[in-house]
Amino acid sequence: MFTVTDVIASPALTGFYFDDQLAIKKGARENGSAYEGETATAGFKSVRQAGEAISIEFILADGQRAGGDCAAVQYSGAAGRDPLFLSQNFIPLIEEKIRPLLLKEGPWQSFKEMAQRIENIEIEGKKLHTALRYGLTQAALDAMAKAQKKSRTEVIVEEYDLDLNINPIDIFCQTGDDRYLNADKAIIKRVDVLPHALINNIEDKLGNQGEKLISYLEWLVERIQKLGEPGYQPIIHIDVYGTIGEAFSQDREAIIDYILQLEKAAGPHTLRLEGPVDAGSRAKQLEVLADLTARLTELGSKVEIVADEWCNTLADIKEFARQRAGHMIQIKTPDLGGIHNTIEAVLFCRQQGIGAYQGGTCNETDRSARICTDIALATRPDQILAKPGMGVDEGLMIVNNQMQRTLKYLEQQAKDDKND
């Protein structure tokens, strides 16, 4: 149980940028780390601009501080997401509207109780921005952990009646556009799952007949053999942003044939293929991915299709899992709002026998990444994203070190309990 006596909000930077996805699709071109072109999404002053977050501090009645970070995905305002999340627009809302609401309520009996209250807050008839719900519920989890003098992982295990597991979880590193140099970094550090590779363009990255991605996979397998060591067999996970469907005119037979070619190029490695098609609507995406998943399985292929596009909310994730629209579902943590939704999404996928990839965005913070890691250690997804940023080293360090610290603590707690 805990009582919040004050709420403090401060502006923060994220580990990446906000990008105007619509402007990029309309032809904005890269120029170094920036983009040249006109903006096309409300709120953007430039096609690429600094990523922003808001750090939340709950001051508890016993003087302790608990916190979380409000952050939104790189492509904010796109595909039905909430608008661009700028700290100057939302800190006044926190101070003037949200803070008084939270201070007049409580004491809070559980994390779940406060998280659900935050999820249900409406101001002028509208729910809070997903980023606000994301950060405020992180602070709620941290507050309960501090009040109980337990780890955040233990709080979730107890409130959701889960079994505590002290084994590590596979970490997935994304290279961004620097898919060669950053793949080397991931291989040298023996990452479990790599490289994402950002295959979001047909002409430059996939190839008009998919030949460029095949060549990249062949290079990657050779590089793993060269820089790795005996027994190192990482999973290869490639995000193609629907370009395969586009390149092959949505012809499912051609798409399947090409996926089998990719599987061959990946050699001895398990291949996870994220977003092979973008069918243009949620209903169509469900139908197409379910069909591709079933047909690949019938053919004996070991390729794992990962659902991403049109699968944003907890309700979406449940429907994709029920219809087996993919072998694995990406759970993009900021898009789900409150972190209790991420918890429920992972647990639902596990119950349905569908792979759970607890992702997120390069455009969040070190603190949100650490809290997400502690959540994953309780709920046990199949893989978690190294975040924030696109540099490999930093995100991997943050997530790996948080996981190892928490696991060592839990291991010691188990020993102490056994000796009592």
N, C-alpha and C positions, 0 to 999 in steps of 0.2 A: 504494500500500500504506500502511496506517496501523494503529496500535495505540491502543486506548482504555485510558487509565490511571485514569480516574475517570468516574463518571456522577453528575450533580447534577440533582435535580428540585426545582422551585419552583412554588408555586401562581400561577396567572395568571387574568386576566379575558378573556372573549371580547368580540366586538363586538356581541352581542345577548343573548338570553335562552334558557333552557330553558322550554318550554311543555308542559304536560300535555295532549296532544292528545285523549286519551280523555275527560278532564274537560270540555274545550271542546265536544266532540261531544255530551256529556251535558247541556250547557246552561250551563256557566260563562260569565258575561257580562263583557265588558270594562268596566273602571272606570278611566278615564284610561289610564295605561300598565300597569295591573295587571288582574287578573281576579278576580272574586268567585265563589266556589263551592268545593265539596269536591273534593279530589284523587281521582284514580281510577287512577293508575299508581304502582307501587311506587317508593319512594325520594323522591317529591316531597313537600315540606312545604307548598308552595303551588302553585296552578295555574300561575303564572308566577314564576320565580325567576332570580336572576342567573346568567348563563352562566359556566361555569368551564372552565379548561384547565390543563394542566401543561406548563411549559417544561422542556425537556430540554437539558442541556449535556453534551457529550462532551469531556473533557479528553484531548488527544492527547499522544503521547509526546514530541513536539517542543514542547509547551507551548501549541499553538494550541487554541482553543475552537471547537467545531462544535455547532449546535443545531437543534432542531425543536420544534414545539408539538403536544401531544396534545389533540385537540378532537373533540367529537361534535356531531351535528346538533341543531337546535332541538327537534325532536320525538323526543328520546331515549326509549328504552323502548317506542316505538310500532311497530306493524306488524312485529314480530319482531326489531327492532333490539336491540343490547346495552343493558343498563340505564343509568340516569342516571349520568353521569360526573362525580363529585364529587372534587375534588383530595384531600380529607382521607381518602378511602377508598382511593386508588390510589398516593399518594406512598409510604406504607409498603411497598407491594408492590414498587415500583421499587427502593427502597433495600435491602430485605431479600432479595428474590428475583431480580429482573432484573439489578441491578448486579453481583452476584457472578458470574452466568452470563456476562455480556459481558466482564468483566475477565479471566476465566480463558481466554478464547478469543482468536483472532487470532495474528499480524497478519492483517488483512483485505486480500484481494487486489483486491476490487472492491466497488462499491456493491451490485450484484446479489447477491453472496455473502452480505453481511451482512443485506440486506433479507430474503432468503429464510430465513435463520437466525432472525431476529426473528419472521417470520410463523409459523414452525414451533414456537416456544417454547410449551410447555405447563406449567402449574402446577396441581398437583392434578388432572391429567387434562383441563384446560380450556385452550383457546387464550386468548391475551391479548385483552382488550377491544379492539375496533376502534380506539378513540381512542389507546390505547397503541401499537398497531402503526403507526398513522398518524404519530404524533410521533417515535417511535424511528427509523423508516425515513427520515423527513426529516433527522434528525441524521446518519444514515449517509451520505446523499447529500452533505450539507454537509461531512462529514468527508473524504470522498473528493475533493471539489472543493478543499478546503484542502490536503490532502496533495499533490495534483497541481498546485496553484497554477493552477487552471482554474476557469471558471464552472461552476455546476451544470448548465447547459444543455449545455456541451461534454462533461461526463462522461456524460450520458445519450446524446448523439449517438454518442459513441465506443463505449460499452458495448452499445448496441443497433444499431450499424452503420447509422445514419441519415444522411440528407443534411442539412447545415446550411442553414437558410433564415433570412435576416435581414430578412424582411418582418414587419410587425406582424400581430397576430391580432385579430379583432373582439371587442370587450368588450361584455358584456350587463349592463345595470344594472337592478336590481329596486327598485320604488318602495315595496313594502309596502302597507299600507292607505292611505297618503297618496298615492294614485295620480294626483292632479291636480297638487299642488304639486311632488312629486318628479319627475313627468314633465316639468314645466317645467325643472327643474334639468338633467335628462338631455338635453333638447333644446338648451338654451343651451350645454351643453358638447359638443354634437355627438356624442353617444354612438352607437355603431354599431348596437346592438340594445337595444330597450326595449319595454315598461316592466315586464313580469311581471304586475303589477297585483293579484295575490293575490285572484283571483275564487274564493273558497272557500265562498260562501254563495249560495243561489239567490234567496231573497227580497230580500236587500239589495243584492246585487252583480251577479248574472247576470240576474235577472228571471224570473218564472215561465214566460214564453215566450221568454226570452233577450233581451228588449227593452233591458234596462239595459246589457248589455255592448255591444250594437249602438250605443246612444247614446254610450257611452264611446269606442268606436272612432272614431265620426264626430267627436267632440270632439277626440280625439287627432290625427287626420289634419289637422284644421283648425289645431290648435295647432302642429303641425310646420311647416305652411305659414306661420303667422304669426311664429313665433320662429326658424325655421330660415333658410336662405339658399338661393339657387339651387344645385341639384345635391345638396343634402342629402336623401338618401333612406334613412333608417334602416330596418332590419328591425323589424317589430312582432312581439313574442313575448309571448303571453298564457298564463298558467298558470291553468287552470280547475278543477283538483283533482277531476275526475270529475263536476262539476255539470251539464254538458251531458247526459251520459247519464242522470243522475238526473232532470233537468227534463223530459226527453222519454221517460221510462219505458223507457230502453234500446232504443227503436225506432230501428233503424239507418237506415231511410229518412228519418225525421224528423231524426235527428242529422246526416246528410249534407246534407239541405236547409238546416238551420240553419248548418252550417259554410260552405256556399256563400254564405249571407247575410252571414256575418262577413267572408268574403273580399271581397265587394262593398263592405262598409263600410270595409275597410282601404284601399280605393282603389288608388293606385299602389304601395303598399308590399307587399313579401313578408310573408305572415302565417305565423308559427309558432305552433301551438296545442298546448300541453303538457297532457297528461292529460285529453283530452276525456271519457273514461269511466274508471270504476273498476269492473272486471268482477267483483271479489271474490275472485279467485284468480289465481295466476301463469298457469296453463294457459288459463283463459278470457281473461285479458288479452291473452295472445299471440294467440289466435284472433281476438278482436275488433279489436285494433289492426292486425293484418295485413290483415284484411278492409277496414277503413276506409281504410287506406293504399292498397291496390290499387284500390279503387273510386273514390277521389278522383283518383288518377292516370289511370284510364280515362276519367273525365269531363273530363279536361283541366284540372282544378283545379291551381293552383300552391301551395295551402296545404300546409305541411309539418307533419305530425303528429310531436310529440315524445313519446317514451316516458319515463315516470317511475315511476308506481305499479307495484309488483311487479317492478321492475327495479333491484335494489339491489346485487347482488354481481357479481364478474367473470363468474361462470358465467351469471348472469341476462342480463348485457349481451351476451354471446356468443350466447345463444339468441335474444334479441330481434333481434339483428342478422342472424343466419342466416335467421330466418323473416320478415325485413323487416316487423316489427311496429312501424312508425313510419318516417318519413323520417329522423329524427334520434333519438339516444339520449342522455339525460342521464346523465353519469358523475358521481355524487355522491361526491366524493373521500373524505370521512371514512368513509362506509359501506363502502368497499372495503378498509379496513384499511391495510396497507402501500402506500406510494405506487407501488411497482413494479406493483401491480395496476392503478392508474390509467394508468400508462404502457402496459401491455399492452392495456387496454380501448380506449384511443384508437387504438392501432395496429391492433387487430383491426377496429374500425369502419371505419377507412380502407381496410383490405384488402378489406372486404366492400362498399365503396361506399356506406356508410351515414353520414349526418352524425353528427359527434361533438361534443357539447356538454360540455366539461369544467366541471362546476359545483362544487358544494360546499354551503356553508351560510353564512347570515348570522351563525351562532353559532360562528365560528372566530376566528383571530387575524391580526394584521398579518403575523407571520412565516410562518404556514402559507400565507397568501395569496401572499406573495412567492415562496416555494418552489414553490407550484403554478404560478405564472406562468412560472418558469424551466423547469419540466417541460413546460408547453404549448409553449414556444418550441422545444423539441426535437421533440415529437411531433406538433405542428401540428393540433390540433382546429379545428373550424370556428368555434367561439366559446368564450370563457371568461367566467366569472362575476366581476363586480366584487364583491369581498368583503373584509372582513366588514361587518356592519351593514346597516341599511335606510335610511340617510340619503342615499344616492347619492354625495354628495361625497367622503366618506372612503374608501369601498371603491374607487371609481373612481380616486382619487388614488393609493392604494397599488398597485393592479394596473397602472395605466397607467405610473406612474413607474418601477416595477420593470421593466416590459417595455422602456421606452425606454432605461433605463440599460444593461440587458443587451444590447439590440440595438446600441447605440452601441459598447459594448465589443467585441462580436463583429465588428462592421464594422471597427473599428480593428485587431483581431487579424488579420483577413483581409488588410488592407492591408500590415501588417507582414510577414506570411508571404510575400506576393507580392514585396515588396521585398528579402527576404533572398536 
